[in-house]
């Protein structure tokens, strides 16, 4: 029997009322939807009916310290906490994965482990944790710090944090709870494994009072593309979201990241790479371009410069001419992969500040496609078939319309080519992604002892 043809994995990246920074000003958008459960229920059900692998909610833990009169020009301050939101959406959906962003810098590992174990149980195995380390000083100041830790230190903490969280998820073996009323034994005491961890950043001694997640661990997701981020992903991630602008850059990132896996005893299939893509879909090229231009026309220059400033380390760009080049800027301890991406785009395409923010404002540096369903499917297929992606994180420029345009236009074309599923074949996020369920370390240890004993026994 020949193997099944490889198919794309698709995430629906839910971001307020749209990924374009001016989405909230579009006449088809209800700006208040970004804080409405009904809005997110509609989006989640749309994505699930289309058989997406997962929905994804990004997050940060602070309000930008930009002047209030500049903040007032965009909808970024208007968002919900993703873990609570996805817990609510677990009850409104049945099969689609639920991926939430949580920072390792500002939440103790015990809290994170318990929250995700609960989400995984309540959703019957659909949770995913997008690990970030946080990249701004305004976030640090919410937690009593003057500034964020340096980039390398944040990622060193993250490596240890993952080990602690996984140890806590392994507090109980899968069959630890016996519920034996007659014997008076609620659980098998031999199958409780307390964490005893002393490391440079964390001291954790205890166990979760929550059963092991349905999936063993939530699917481990990472979005950092810096050197530190790729090292962390190669060791711990199973799904990577990335921002790439050209197929050559995407292919280099994809192949370079997967080449790091063998050093950690992992195979290329153990990690899926999904670049972000924002699509403007029209029945004709002209219609698609009109949709794009309608949003671009709503860009406020101060809003565009504010976006660049945030991703370029907080440097004030207001004193530079809009139609002049991006100035030489120091590399900061913030979002280094995005700093590198924006700087490379400006140099490669000889972009002015105005042209740079116009290019990135639709999806904050992610790939933007404007065209018919066939044209967009052609581009996605090219990336997928030439070693640049395992699928895509779809970023509707406005929501819900940008997502429904993709579902109604592009998905039928991908299915016609055999590139995307027509039905779910599994129930958990791991099953959707073709990822194995991690066995409990104690079970693996017992199996290893048994195998050794069999080998040592006389024939």
Secondary structure, 3 states (H helix, E strand, C coil): CCCCCCCCEEEEEECCCCCCCCHHHCCCCCHHHHHCHHHHHHHHHHHHHCCCCEEEECCCCCCCCCCHHHHCCCCCCCCCCHHHHHHHHHCCCCCCEEEEEEECCCCCHHHHHHHHHHHHHHCCCCEEEEEECCCCHHHHHHHCCCCCCCHHHHHHHHHHHHHHHHHHHCCECCCCEEEECCCCEEECHHHECCEEEECCCCEEEECCCCCCECCECCEEEECCCCHHHHHHHHHHCCEEEECCCCHHHHHHHHHHHHHCHHHHCCCHHHCEEEEEEEEEECCCHHHHHHHHHHHHCCCCHHHHHHHHHHHCCCCCCCCCCCCCECCCCCCCCCCHHHHHHHHHHHHHHCCEHHHHHHHHCCCCCCEEEEECHHHHHHHHHHHHHCCCCCEEEECCCCCCHHHHHHHHHHHHHHHHCCCCCCCCCCCCHHHHHCCCCCCCHHHHHHHHHHHHHHHHCCC
